[in-house]
Structures are given as C-alpha cells and as structure tokens.
Amino acid sequence: MDRCRRFAVTTKTRAKSRIFEAVHQTAGDLHRLGFIDKRKMRRFDALCLDPVPEYDSGKIRALRDHLQLSQAVLAAVLNTSLSTVRKWEIGEKHPSGPSLKLLDLLDRKGLEAVL
C-alpha cells in the first residue's frame, strides 16, 4: 500500500520516496506485531500524507462554480466569513490550514464530504 508522499521525478527525491515507503511499510509491520503502538503509527502515517495543493483565486472560484454555491454558502460550509471568501477570490488573501484542507476535500470528494 503506497501512501507515502509523491515527490518530483528526480533521482534524489525518488530515493526519498522509496525510503519513506519502506519505513512506512516496516512501521506498519511492527505495529501489526505489537512493537509499535497506535500513537506512534499515526505519526508514521502523518509523515506519508500527500501535501495539500495550493488554491489560487481562479481555482477557488472554479470550485465554487462547479459546486454551484454562492460565496455566502461556501463561507458557511468552510466556517469562515463571507469577506474571507471574497478576498480569496480576488487574490487579496490565500486560504491556509484547515480552510485549505477543506477546500481540497470539497474538490476531491464533493459537498457531501463536509456536510
């Protein structure tokens, strides 16, 4: 099961990816055998999460249009202000942290995933 982070295709990063994958697989085996507890295994899992992509103003607007949401409804879904969504869409601000993760979730899985 390849859950480790994807890197740009260079020799150095390809080696890092293989190393991450091998370490994660070994940690999973040790967890199944009882040598690593659940908390430590979660840390290994977190190391191998895919990075959340950036969302620029155009991508946010396209996502909102695709989901057929108003700015006010998108703000409510993301638990942020209407002003913040407006600023994202004109490029004054950029989403980060939980908002960025929720935008990615909306993009990948749809509105039902966050409601």
Phi and psi restraints in degrees (range 20) as a CNS / XPLOR table:
assign (resid 1 and name C) (resid 2 and name N)
       (resid 2 and name CA) (resid 2 and name C) 1.0 -97.0 20.0 2
assign (resid 2 and name N) (resid 2 and name CA)
       (resid 2 and name C) (resid 3 and name N) 1.0 93.7 20.0 2
assign (resid 2 and name C) (resid 3 and name N)
       (resid 3 and name CA) (resid 3 and name C) 1.0 -106.2 20.0 2
assign (resid 3 and name N) (resid 3 and name CA)
       (resid 3 and name C) (resid 4 and name N) 1.0 -2.6 20.0 2
assign (resid 3 and name C) (resid 4 and name N)
       (resid 4 and name CA) (resid 4 and name C) 1.0 -74.7 20.0 2
assign (resid 4 and name N) (resid 4 and name CA)
       (resid 4 and name C) (resid 5 and name N) 1.0 154.9 20.0 2
assign (resid 4 and name C) (resid 5 and name N)
       (resid 5 and name CA) (resid 5 and name C) 1.0 -52.7 20.0 2
assign (resid 5 and name N) (resid 5 and name CA)
       (resid 5 and name C) (resid 6 and name N) 1.0 141.7 20.0 2
assign (resid 5 and name C) (resid 6 and name N)
       (resid 6 and name CA) (resid 6 and name C) 1.0 -93.5 20.0 2
assign (resid 6 and name N) (resid 6 and name CA)
       (resid 6 and name C) (resid 7 and name N) 1.0 133.9 20.0 2
assign (resid 6 and name C) (resid 7 and name N)
       (resid 7 and name CA) (resid 7 and name C) 1.0 -114.1 20.0 2
assign (resid 7 and name N) (resid 7 and name CA)
       (resid 7 and name C) (resid 8 and name N) 1.0 164.2 20.0 2
assign (resid 7 and name C) (resid 8 and name N)
       (resid 8 and name CA) (resid 8 and name C) 1.0 -59.0 20.0 2
assign (resid 8 and name N) (resid 8 and name CA)
       (resid 8 and name C) (resid 9 and name N) 1.0 154.0 20.0 2
assign (resid 8 and name C) (resid 9 and name N)
       (resid 9 and name CA) (resid 9 and name C) 1.0 -83.2 20.0 2
assign (resid 9 and name N) (resid 9 and name CA)
       (resid 9 and name C) (resid 10 and name N) 1.0 82.2 20.0 2
assign (resid 9 and name C) (resid 10 and name N)
       (resid 10 and name CA) (resid 10 and name C) 1.0 -129.0 20.0 2
assign (resid 10 and name N) (resid 10 and name CA)
       (resid 10 and name C) (resid 11 and name N) 1.0 162.4 20.0 2
assign (resid 10 and name C) (resid 11 and name N)
       (resid 11 and name CA) (resid 11 and name C) 1.0 -61.5 20.0 2
assign (resid 11 and name N) (resid 11 and name CA)
       (resid 11 and name C) (resid 12 and name N) 1.0 -44.4 20.0 2
assign (resid 11 and name C) (resid 12 and name N)
       (resid 12 and name CA) (resid 12 and name C) 1.0 -63.8 20.0 2
assign (resid 12 and name N) (resid 12 and name CA)
       (resid 12 and name C) (resid 13 and name N) 1.0 -47.1 20.0 2
assign (resid 12 and name C) (resid 13 and name N)
       (resid 13 and name CA) (resid 13 and name C) 1.0 -73.9 20.0 2
assign (resid 13 and name N) (resid 13 and name CA)
       (resid 13 and name C) (resid 14 and name N) 1.0 -30.3 20.0 2
assign (resid 13 and name C) (resid 14 and name N)
       (resid 14 and name CA) (resid 14 and name C) 1.0 -62.8 20.0 2
assign (resid 14 and name N) (resid 14 and name CA)
       (resid 14 and name C) (resid 15 and name N) 1.0 -39.6 20.0 2
assign (resid 14 and name C) (resid 15 and name N)
       (resid 15 and name CA) (resid 15 and name C) 1.0 -65.0 20.0 2
assign (resid 15 and name N) (resid 15 and name CA)
       (resid 15 and name C) (resid 16 and name N) 1.0 -41.4 20.0 2
assign (resid 15 and name C) (resid 16 and name N)
       (resid 16 and name CA) (resid 16 and name C) 1.0 -60.5 20.0 2
assign (resid 16 and name N) (resid 16 and name CA)
       (resid 16 and name C) (resid 17 and name N) 1.0 -43.2 20.0 2
assign (resid 16 and name C) (resid 17 and name N)
       (resid 17 and name CA) (resid 17 and name C) 1.0 -61.8 20.0 2
assign (resid 17 and name N) (resid 17 and name CA)
       (resid 17 and name C) (resid 18 and name N) 1.0 -43.7 20.0 2
assign (resid 17 and name C) (resid 18 and name N)
       (resid 18 and name CA) (resid 18 and name C) 1.0 -64.6 20.0 2
assign (resid 18 and name N) (resid 18 and name CA)
       (resid 18 and name C) (resid 19 and name N) 1.0 -38.0 20.0 2
assign (resid 18 and name C) (resid 19 and name N)
       (resid 19 and name CA) (resid 19 and name C) 1.0 -65.6 20.0 2
assign (resid 19 and name N) (resid 19 and name CA)
       (resid 19 and name C) (resid 20 and name N) 1.0 -47.9 20.0 2
assign (resid 19 and name C) (resid 20 and name N)
       (resid 20 and name CA) (resid 20 and name C) 1.0 -56.8 20.0 2
assign (resid 20 and name N) (resid 20 and name CA)
       (resid 20 and name C) (resid 21 and name N) 1.0 -44.3 20.0 2
assign (resid 20 and name C) (resid 21 and name N)
       (resid 21 and name CA) (resid 21 and name C) 1.0 -62.8 20.0 2
assign (resid 21 and name N) (resid 21 and name CA)
       (resid 21 and name C) (resid 22 and name N) 1.0 -43.4 20.0 2
assign (resid 21 and name C) (resid 22 and name N)
       (resid 22 and name CA) (resid 22 and name C) 1.0 -65.9 20.0 2
assign (resid 22 and name N) (resid 22 and name CA)
       (resid 22 and name C) (resid 23 and name N) 1.0 -43.0 20.0 2
assign (resid 22 and name C) (resid 23 and name N)
       (resid 23 and name CA) (resid 23 and name C) 1.0 -63.8 20.0 2
assign (resid 23 and name N) (resid 23 and name CA)
       (resid 23 and name C) (resid 24 and name N) 1.0 -42.9 20.0 2
assign (resid 23 and name C) (resid 24 and name N)
       (resid 24 and name CA) (resid 24 and name C) 1.0 -64.6 20.0 2
assign (resid 24 and name N) (resid 24 and name CA)
       (resid 24 and name C) (resid 25 and name N) 1.0 -42.3 20.0 2
assign (resid 24 and name C) (resid 25 and name N)
       (resid 25 and name CA) (resid 25 and name C) 1.0 -64.7 20.0 2
assign (resid 25 and name N) (resid 25 and name CA)
       (resid 25 and name C) (resid 26 and name N) 1.0 -42.0 20.0 2
assign (resid 25 and name C) (resid 26 and name N)
       (resid 26 and name CA) (resid 26 and name C) 1.0 -64.0 20.0 2
assign (resid 26 and name N) (resid 26 and name CA)
       (resid 26 and name C) (resid 27 and name N) 1.0 -42.9 20.0 2
assign (resid 26 and name C) (resid 27 and name N)
       (resid 27 and name CA) (resid 27 and name C) 1.0 -61.8 20.0 2
assign (resid 27 and name N) (resid 27 and name CA)
       (resid 27 and name C) (resid 28 and name N) 1.0 -40.4 20.0 2
assign (resid 27 and name C) (resid 28 and name N)
       (resid 28 and name CA) (resid 28 and name C) 1.0 -61.8 20.0 2
assign (resid 28 and name N) (resid 28 and name CA)
       (resid 28 and name C) (resid 29 and name N) 1.0 -42.1 20.0 2
assign (resid 28 and name C) (resid 29 and name N)
       (resid 29 and name CA) (resid 29 and name C) 1.0 -63.4 20.0 2
assign (resid 29 and name N) (resid 29 and name CA)
       (resid 29 and name C) (resid 30 and name N) 1.0 -43.8 20.0 2
assign (resid 29 and name C) (resid 30 and name N)
       (resid 30 and name CA) (resid 30 and name C) 1.0 -64.7 20.0 2
assign (resid 30 and name N) (resid 30 and name CA)
       (resid 30 and name C) (resid 31 and name N) 1.0 -35.6 20.0 2
assign (resid 30 and name C) (resid 31 and name N)
       (resid 31 and name CA) (resid 31 and name C) 1.0 -65.1 20.0 2
assign (resid 31 and name N) (resid 31 and name CA)
       (resid 31 and name C) (resid 32 and name N) 1.0 -45.2 20.0 2
assign (resid 31 and name C) (resid 32 and name N)
       (resid 32 and name CA) (resid 32 and name C) 1.0 -62.4 20.0 2
assign (resid 32 and name N) (resid 32 and name CA)
       (resid 32 and name C) (resid 33 and name N) 1.0 -30.9 20.0 2
assign (resid 32 and name C) (resid 33 and name N)
       (resid 33 and name CA) (resid 33 and name C) 1.0 -84.6 20.0 2
assign (resid 33 and name N) (resid 33 and name CA)
       (resid 33 and name C) (resid 34 and name N) 1.0 -7.1 20.0 2
assign (resid 33 and name C) (resid 34 and name N)
       (resid 34 and name CA) (resid 34 and name C) 1.0 92.9 20.0 2
assign (resid 34 and name N) (resid 34 and name CA)
       (resid 34 and name C) (resid 35 and name N) 1.0 8.1 20.0 2
assign (resid 34 and name C) (resid 35 and name N)
       (resid 35 and name CA) (resid 35 and name C) 1.0 -86.9 20.0 2
assign (resid 35 and name N) (resid 35 and name CA)
       (resid 35 and name C) (resid 36 and name N) 1.0 -19.2 20.0 2
assign (resid 35 and name C) (resid 36 and name N)
       (resid 36 and name CA) (resid 36 and name C) 1.0 -123.1 20.0 2
assign (resid 36 and name N) (resid 36 and name CA)
       (resid 36 and name C) (resid 37 and name N) 1.0 130.5 20.0 2
assign (resid 36 and name C) (resid 37 and name N)
       (resid 37 and name CA) (resid 37 and name C) 1.0 -79.0 20.0 2
assign (resid 37 and name N) (resid 37 and name CA)
       (resid 37 and name C) (resid 38 and name N) 1.0 171.6 20.0 2
assign (resid 37 and name C) (resid 38 and name N)
       (resid 38 and name CA) (resid 38 and name C) 1.0 -61.0 20.0 2
assign (resid 38 and name N) (resid 38 and name CA)
       (resid 38 and name C) (resid 39 and name N) 1.0 -39.6 20.0 2
assign (resid 38 and name C) (resid 39 and name N)
       (resid 39 and name CA) (resid 39 and name C) 1.0 -62.4 20.0 2
assign (resid 39 and name N) (resid 39 and name CA)
       (resid 39 and name C) (resid 40 and name N) 1.0 -45.8 20.0 2
assign (resid 39 and name C) (resid 40 and name N)
       (resid 40 and name CA) (resid 40 and name C) 1.0 -66.7 20.0 2
assign (resid 40 and name N) (resid 40 and name CA)
       (resid 40 and name C) (resid 41 and name N) 1.0 -36.8 20.0 2
assign (resid 40 and name C) (resid 41 and name N)
       (resid 41 and name CA) (resid 41 and name C) 1.0 -64.9 20.0 2
assign (resid 41 and name N) (resid 41 and name CA)
       (resid 41 and name C) (resid 42 and name N) 1.0 -36.7 20.0 2
assign (resid 41 and name C) (resid 42 and name N)
       (resid 42 and name CA) (resid 42 and name C) 1.0 -62.9 20.0 2
assign (resid 42 and name N) (resid 42 and name CA)
       (resid 42 and name C) (resid 43 and name N) 1.0 -35.6 20.0 2
assign (resid 42 and name C) (resid 43 and name N)
       (resid 43 and name CA) (resid 43 and name C) 1.0 -64.0 20.0 2
assign (resid 43 and name N) (resid 43 and name CA)
       (resid 43 and name C) (resid 44 and name N) 1.0 -42.6 20.0 2
assign (resid 43 and name C) (resid 44 and name N)
       (resid 44 and name CA) (resid 44 and name C) 1.0 -63.3 20.0 2
assign (resid 44 and name N) (resid 44 and name CA)
       (resid 44 and name C) (resid 45 and name N) 1.0 -40.9 20.0 2
assign (resid 44 and name C) (resid 45 and name N)
       (resid 45 and name CA) (resid 45 and name C) 1.0 -60.6 20.0 2
assign (resid 45 and name N) (resid 45 and name CA)
       (resid 45 and name C) (resid 46 and name N) 1.0 -42.8 20.0 2
assign (resid 45 and name C) (resid 46 and name N)
       (resid 46 and name CA) (resid 46 and name C) 1.0 -63.6 20.0 2
assign (resid 46 and name N) (resid 46 and name CA)
       (resid 46 and name C) (resid 47 and name N) 1.0 -34.0 20.0 2
assign (resid 46 and name C) (resid 47 and name N)
       (resid 47 and name CA) (resid 47 and name C) 1.0 -63.7 20.0 2
assign (resid 47 and name N) (resid 47 and name CA)
       (resid 47 and name C) (resid 48 and name N) 1.0 -27.0 20.0 2
assign (resid 47 and name C) (resid 48 and name N)
       (resid 48 and name CA) (resid 48 and name C) 1.0 -102.3 20.0 2
assign (resid 48 and name N) (resid 48 and name CA)
       (resid 48 and name C) (resid 49 and name N) 1.0 10.4 20.0 2
assign (resid 48 and name C) (resid 49 and name N)
       (resid 49 and name CA) (resid 49 and name C) 1.0 -70.9 20.0 2
assign (resid 49 and name N) (resid 49 and name CA)
       (resid 49 and name C) (resid 50 and name N) 1.0 144.7 20.0 2
assign (resid 49 and name C) (resid 50 and name N)
       (resid 50 and name CA) (resid 50 and name C) 1.0 -68.1 20.0 2
assign (resid 50 and name N) (resid 50 and name CA)
       (resid 50 and name C) (resid 51 and name N) 1.0 141.1 20.0 2
assign (resid 50 and name C) (resid 51 and name N)
       (resid 51 and name CA) (resid 51 and name C) 1.0 -67.2 20.0 2
assign (resid 51 and name N) (resid 51 and name CA)
       (resid 51 and name C) (resid 52 and name N) 1.0 148.1 20.0 2
assign (resid 51 and name C) (resid 52 and name N)
       (resid 52 and name CA) (resid 52 and name C) 1.0 -78.9 20.0 2
assign (resid 52 and name N) (resid 52 and name CA)
       (resid 52 and name C) (resid 53 and name N) 1.0 129.2 20.0 2
assign (resid 52 and name C) (resid 53 and name N)
       (resid 53 and name CA) (resid 53 and name C) 1.0 -69.5 20.0 2
assign (resid 53 and name N) (resid 53 and name CA)
       (resid 53 and name C) (resid 54 and name N) 1.0 156.3 20.0 2
assign (resid 53 and name C) (resid 54 and name N)
       (resid 54 and name CA) (resid 54 and name C) 1.0 -77.6 20.0 2
assign (resid 54 and name N) (resid 54 and name CA)
       (resid 54 and name C) (resid 55 and name N) 1.0 148.7 20.0 2
assign (resid 54 and name C) (resid 55 and name N)
       (resid 55 and name CA) (resid 55 and name C) 1.0 -121.5 20.0 2
assign (resid 55 and name N) (resid 55 and name CA)
       (resid 55 and name C) (resid 56 and name N) 1.0 114.5 20.0 2
assign (resid 55 and name C) (resid 56 and name N)
       (resid 56 and name CA) (resid 56 and name C) 1.0 -89.7 20.0 2
assign (resid 56 and name N) (resid 56 and name CA)
       (resid 56 and name C) (resid 57 and name N) 1.0 178.9 20.0 2
assign (resid 56 and name C) (resid 57 and name N)
       (resid 57 and name CA) (resid 57 and name C) 1.0 -59.6 20.0 2
assign (resid 57 and name N) (resid 57 and name CA)
       (resid 57 and name C) (resid 58 and name N) 1.0 -41.6 20.0 2
assign (resid 57 and name C) (resid 58 and name N)
       (resid 58 and name CA) (resid 58 and name C) 1.0 -65.6 20.0 2
assign (resid 58 and name N) (resid 58 and name CA)
       (resid 58 and name C) (resid 59 and name N) 1.0 -39.8 20.0 2
assign (resid 58 and name C) (resid 59 and name N)
       (resid 59 and name CA) (resid 59 and name C) 1.0 -69.2 20.0 2
assign (resid 59 and name N) (resid 59 and name CA)
       (resid 59 and name C) (resid 60 and name N) 1.0 -37.2 20.0 2
assign (resid 59 and name C) (resid 60 and name N)
       (resid 60 and name CA) (resid 60 and name C) 1.0 -66.1 20.0 2
assign (resid 60 and name N) (resid 60 and name CA)
       (resid 60 and name C) (resid 61 and name N) 1.0 -44.8 20.0 2
assign (resid 60 and name C) (resid 61 and name N)
       (resid 61 and name CA) (resid 61 and name C) 1.0 -63.0 20.0 2
assign (resid 61 and name N) (resid 61 and name CA)
       (resid 61 and name C) (resid 62 and name N) 1.0 -42.8 20.0 2
assign (resid 61 and name C) (resid 62 and name N)
       (resid 62 and name CA) (resid 62 and name C) 1.0 -63.3 20.0 2
assign (resid 62 and name N) (resid 62 and name CA)
       (resid 62 and name C) (resid 63 and name N) 1.0 -40.2 20.0 2
assign (resid 62 and name C) (resid 63 and name N)
       (resid 63 and name CA) (resid 63 and name C) 1.0 -64.4 20.0 2
assign (resid 63 and name N) (resid 63 and name CA)
       (resid 63 and name C) (resid 64 and name N) 1.0 -44.9 20.0 2
assign (resid 63 and name C) (resid 64 and name N)
       (resid 64 and name CA) (resid 64 and name C) 1.0 -62.6 20.0 2
assign (resid 64 and name N) (resid 64 and name CA)
       (resid 64 and name C) (resid 65 and name N) 1.0 -42.6 20.0 2
assign (resid 64 and name C) (resid 65 and name N)
       (resid 65 and name CA) (resid 65 and name C) 1.0 -64.5 20.0 2
assign (resid 65 and name N) (resid 65 and name CA)
       (resid 65 and name C) (resid 66 and name N) 1.0 -41.9 20.0 2
assign (resid 65 and name C) (resid 66 and name N)
       (resid 66 and name CA) (resid 66 and name C) 1.0 -61.1 20.0 2
assign (resid 66 and name N) (resid 66 and name CA)
       (resid 66 and name C) (resid 67 and name N) 1.0 -40.2 20.0 2
assign (resid 66 and name C) (resid 67 and name N)
       (resid 67 and name CA) (resid 67 and name C) 1.0 -81.4 20.0 2
assign (resid 67 and name N) (resid 67 and name CA)
       (resid 67 and name C) (resid 68 and name N) 1.0 -5.8 20.0 2
assign (resid 67 and name C) (resid 68 and name N)
       (resid 68 and name CA) (resid 68 and name C) 1.0 57.3 20.0 2
assign (resid 68 and name N) (resid 68 and name CA)
       (resid 68 and name C) (resid 69 and name N) 1.0 50.2 20.0 2
assign (resid 68 and name C) (resid 69 and name N)
       (resid 69 and name CA) (resid 69 and name C) 1.0 -114.6 20.0 2
assign (resid 69 and name N) (resid 69 and name CA)
       (resid 69 and name C) (resid 70 and name N) 1.0 147.8 20.0 2
assign (resid 69 and name C) (resid 70 and name N)
       (resid 70 and name CA) (resid 70 and name C) 1.0 -80.1 20.0 2
assign (resid 70 and name N) (resid 70 and name CA)
       (resid 70 and name C) (resid 71 and name N) 1.0 167.0 20.0 2
assign (resid 70 and name C) (resid 71 and name N)
       (resid 71 and name CA) (resid 71 and name C) 1.0 -60.9 20.0 2
assign (resid 71 and name N) (resid 71 and name CA)
       (resid 71 and name C) (resid 72 and name N) 1.0 -38.9 20.0 2
assign (resid 71 and name C) (resid 72 and name N)
       (resid 72 and name CA) (resid 72 and name C) 1.0 -64.4 20.0 2
assign (resid 72 and name N) (resid 72 and name CA)
       (resid 72 and name C) (resid 73 and name N) 1.0 -41.3 20.0 2
assign (resid 72 and name C) (resid 73 and name N)
       (resid 73 and name CA) (resid 73 and name C) 1.0 -69.6 20.0 2
assign (resid 73 and name N) (resid 73 and name CA)
       (resid 73 and name C) (resid 74 and name N) 1.0 -42.1 20.0 2
assign (resid 73 and name C) (resid 74 and name N)
       (resid 74 and name CA) (resid 74 and name C) 1.0 -60.0 20.0 2
assign (resid 74 and name N) (resid 74 and name CA)
       (resid 74 and name C) (resid 75 and name N) 1.0 -41.9 20.0 2
assign (resid 74 and name C) (resid 75 and name N)
       (resid 75 and name CA) (resid 75 and name C) 1.0 -59.8 20.0 2
assign (resid 75 and name N) (resid 75 and name CA)
       (resid 75 and name C) (resid 76 and name N) 1.0 -43.1 20.0 2
assign (resid 75 and name C) (resid 76 and name N)
       (resid 76 and name CA) (resid 76 and name C) 1.0 -65.2 20.0 2
assign (resid 76 and name N) (resid 76 and name CA)
       (resid 76 and name C) (resid 77 and name N) 1.0 -41.8 20.0 2
assign (resid 76 and name C) (resid 77 and name N)
       (resid 77 and name CA) (resid 77 and name C) 1.0 -62.2 20.0 2
assign (resid 77 and name N) (resid 77 and name CA)
       (resid 77 and name C) (resid 78 and name N) 1.0 -38.9 20.0 2
assign (resid 77 and name C) (resid 78 and name N)
       (resid 78 and name CA) (resid 78 and name C) 1.0 -88.3 20.0 2
assign (resid 78 and name N) (resid 78 and name CA)
       (resid 78 and name C) (resid 79 and name N) 1.0 -0.7 20.0 2
assign (resid 78 and name C) (resid 79 and name N)
       (resid 79 and name CA) (resid 79 and name C) 1.0 56.2 20.0 2
assign (resid 79 and name N) (resid 79 and name CA)
       (resid 79 and name C) (resid 80 and name N) 1.0 47.6 20.0 2
assign (resid 79 and name C) (resid 80 and name N)
       (resid 80 and name CA) (resid 80 and name C) 1.0 -133.9 20.0 2
assign (resid 80 and name N) (resid 80 and name CA)
       (resid 80 and name C) (resid 81 and name N) 1.0 178.0 20.0 2
assign (resid 80 and name C) (resid 81 and name N)
       (resid 81 and name CA) (resid 81 and name C) 1.0 -87.7 20.0 2
assign (resid 81 and name N) (resid 81 and name CA)
       (resid 81 and name C) (resid 82 and name N) 1.0 157.0 20.0 2
assign (resid 81 and name C) (resid 82 and name N)
       (resid 82 and name CA) (resid 82 and name C) 1.0 -60.0 20.0 2
assign (resid 82 and name N) (resid 82 and name CA)
       (resid 82 and name C) (resid 83 and name N) 1.0 -39.7 20.0 2
assign (resid 82 and name C) (resid 83 and name N)
       (resid 83 and name CA) (resid 83 and name C) 1.0 -59.1 20.0 2
assign (resid 83 and name N) (resid 83 and name CA)
       (resid 83 and name C) (resid 84 and name N) 1.0 -40.2 20.0 2
assign (resid 83 and name C) (resid 84 and name N)
       (resid 84 and name CA) (resid 84 and name C) 1.0 -64.9 20.0 2
assign (resid 84 and name N) (resid 84 and name CA)
       (resid 84 and name C) (resid 85 and name N) 1.0 -45.1 20.0 2
assign (resid 84 and name C) (resid 85 and name N)
       (resid 85 and name CA) (resid 85 and name C) 1.0 -61.8 20.0 2
assign (resid 85 and name N) (resid 85 and name CA)
       (resid 85 and name C) (resid 86 and name N) 1.0 -42.3 20.0 2
assign (resid 85 and name C) (resid 86 and name N)
       (resid 86 and name CA) (resid 86 and name C) 1.0 -60.4 20.0 2
assign (resid 86 and name N) (resid 86 and name CA)
       (resid 86 and name C) (resid 87 and name N) 1.0 -44.3 20.0 2
assign (resid 86 and name C) (resid 87 and name N)
       (resid 87 and name CA) (resid 87 and name C) 1.0 -65.8 20.0 2
assign (resid 87 and name N) (resid 87 and name CA)
       (resid 87 and name C) (resid 88 and name N) 1.0 -35.7 20.0 2
assign (resid 87 and name C) (resid 88 and name N)
       (resid 88 and name CA) (resid 88 and name C) 1.0 -61.2 20.0 2
assign (resid 88 and name N) (resid 88 and name CA)
       (resid 88 and name C) (resid 89 and name N) 1.0 -44.1 20.0 2
assign (resid 88 and name C) (resid 89 and name N)
       (resid 89 and name CA) (resid 89 and name C) 1.0 -73.3 20.0 2
assign (resid 89 and name N) (resid 89 and name CA)
       (resid 89 and name C) (resid 90 and name N) 1.0 -21.6 20.0 2
assign (resid 89 and name C) (resid 90 and name N)
       (resid 90 and name CA) (resid 90 and name C) 1.0 -99.8 20.0 2
assign (resid 90 and name N) (resid 90 and name CA)
       (resid 90 and name C) (resid 91 and name N) 1.0 -0.2 20.0 2
assign (resid 90 and name C) (resid 91 and name N)
       (resid 91 and name CA) (resid 91 and name C) 1.0 86.0 20.0 2
assign (resid 91 and name N) (resid 91 and name CA)
       (resid 91 and name C) (resid 92 and name N) 1.0 9.5 20.0 2
assign (resid 91 and name C) (resid 92 and name N)
       (resid 92 and name CA) (resid 92 and name C) 1.0 -73.2 20.0 2
assign (resid 92 and name N) (resid 92 and name CA)
       (resid 92 and name C) (resid 93 and name N) 1.0 -33.9 20.0 2
assign (resid 92 and name C) (resid 93 and name N)
       (resid 93 and name CA) (resid 93 and name C) 1.0 -131.1 20.0 2
assign (resid 93 and name N) (resid 93 and name CA)
       (resid 93 and name C) (resid 94 and name N) 1.0 163.9 20.0 2
assign (resid 93 and name C) (resid 94 and name N)
       (resid 94 and name CA) (resid 94 and name C) 1.0 -129.0 20.0 2
assign (resid 94 and name N) (resid 94 and name CA)
       (resid 94 and name C) (resid 95 and name N) 1.0 138.0 20.0 2
assign (resid 94 and name C) (resid 95 and name N)
       (resid 95 and name CA) (resid 95 and name C) 1.0 -66.5 20.0 2
assign (resid 95 and name N) (resid 95 and name CA)
       (resid 95 and name C) (resid 96 and name N) 1.0 148.9 20.0 2
assign (resid 95 and name C) (resid 96 and name N)
       (resid 96 and name CA) (resid 96 and name C) 1.0 -148.6 20.0 2
assign (resid 96 and name N) (resid 96 and name CA)
       (resid 96 and name C) (resid 97 and name N) 1.0 170.9 20.0 2
assign (resid 96 and name C) (resid 97 and name N)
       (resid 97 and name CA) (resid 97 and name C) 1.0 55.5 20.0 2
assign (resid 97 and name N) (resid 97 and name CA)
       (resid 97 and name C) (resid 98 and name N) 1.0 -132.9 20.0 2
assign (resid 97 and name C) (resid 98 and name N)
       (resid 98 and name CA) (resid 98 and name C) 1.0 -59.9 20.0 2
assign (resid 98 and name N) (resid 98 and name CA)
       (resid 98 and name C) (resid 99 and name N) 1.0 -35.9 20.0 2
assign (resid 98 and name C) (resid 99 and name N)
       (resid 99 and name CA) (resid 99 and name C) 1.0 -63.8 20.0 2
assign (resid 99 and name N) (resid 99 and name CA)
       (resid 99 and name C) (resid 100 and name N) 1.0 -41.2 20.0 2
assign (resid 99 and name C) (resid 100 and name N)
       (resid 100 and name CA) (resid 100 and name C) 1.0 -64.2 20.0 2
assign (resid 100 and name N) (resid 100 and name CA)
       (resid 100 and name C) (resid 101 and name N) 1.0 -42.6 20.0 2
assign (resid 100 and name C) (resid 101 and name N)
       (resid 101 and name CA) (resid 101 and name C) 1.0 -63.8 20.0 2
assign (resid 101 and name N) (resid 101 and name CA)
       (resid 101 and name C) (resid 102 and name N) 1.0 -42.1 20.0 2
assign (resid 101 and name C) (resid 102 and name N)
       (resid 102 and name CA) (resid 102 and name C) 1.0 -66.8 20.0 2
assign (resid 102 and name N) (resid 102 and name CA)
       (resid 102 and name C) (resid 103 and name N) 1.0 -37.7 20.0 2
assign (resid 102 and name C) (resid 103 and name N)
       (resid 103 and name CA) (resid 103 and name C) 1.0 -61.7 20.0 2
assign (resid 103 and name N) (resid 103 and name CA)
       (resid 103 and name C) (resid 104 and name N) 1.0 -42.4 20.0 2
assign (resid 103 and name C) (resid 104 and name N)
       (resid 104 and name CA) (resid 104 and name C) 1.0 -63.4 20.0 2
assign (resid 104 and name N) (resid 104 and name CA)
       (resid 104 and name C) (resid 105 and name N) 1.0 -41.5 20.0 2
assign (resid 104 and name C) (resid 105 and name N)
       (resid 105 and name CA) (resid 105 and name C) 1.0 -63.3 20.0 2
assign (resid 105 and name N) (resid 105 and name CA)
       (resid 105 and name C) (resid 106 and name N) 1.0 -43.6 20.0 2
assign (resid 105 and name C) (resid 106 and name N)
       (resid 106 and name CA) (resid 106 and name C) 1.0 -59.8 20.0 2
assign (resid 106 and name N) (resid 106 and name CA)
       (resid 106 and name C) (resid 107 and name N) 1.0 -42.0 20.0 2
assign (resid 106 and name C) (resid 107 and name N)
       (resid 107 and name CA) (resid 107 and name C) 1.0 -65.8 20.0 2
assign (resid 107 and name N) (resid 107 and name CA)
       (resid 107 and name C) (resid 108 and name N) 1.0 -42.9 20.0 2
assign (resid 107 and name C) (resid 108 and name N)
       (resid 108 and name CA) (resid 108 and name C) 1.0 -81.6 20.0 2
assign (resid 108 and name N) (resid 108 and name CA)
       (resid 108 and name C) (resid 109 and name N) 1.0 -40.2 20.0 2
assign (resid 108 and name C) (resid 109 and name N)
       (resid 109 and name CA) (resid 109 and name C) 1.0 -115.1 20.0 2
assign (resid 109 and name N) (resid 109 and name CA)
       (resid 109 and name C) (resid 110 and name N) 1.0 -11.8 20.0 2
assign (resid 109 and name C) (resid 110 and name N)
       (resid 110 and name CA) (resid 110 and name C) 1.0 92.6 20.0 2
assign (resid 110 and name N) (resid 110 and name CA)
       (resid 110 and name C) (resid 111 and name N) 1.0 174.9 20.0 2
assign (resid 110 and name C) (resid 111 and name N)
       (resid 111 and name CA) (resid 111 and name C) 1.0 -63.0 20.0 2
assign (resid 111 and name N) (resid 111 and name CA)
       (resid 111 and name C) (resid 112 and name N) 1.0 -34.9 20.0 2
assign (resid 111 and name C) (resid 112 and name N)
       (resid 112 and name CA) (resid 112 and name C) 1.0 -60.8 20.0 2
assign (resid 112 and name N) (resid 112 and name CA)
       (resid 112 and name C) (resid 113 and name N) 1.0 -26.5 20.0 2
assign (resid 112 and name C) (resid 113 and name N)
       (resid 113 and name CA) (resid 113 and name C) 1.0 -69.6 20.0 2
assign (resid 113 and name N) (resid 113 and name CA)
       (resid 113 and name C) (resid 114 and name N) 1.0 -23.9 20.0 2
assign (resid 113 and name C) (resid 114 and name N)
       (resid 114 and name CA) (resid 114 and name C) 1.0 -111.8 20.0 2
assign (resid 114 and name N) (resid 114 and name CA)
       (resid 114 and name C) (resid 115 and name N) 1.0 -1.6 20.0 2
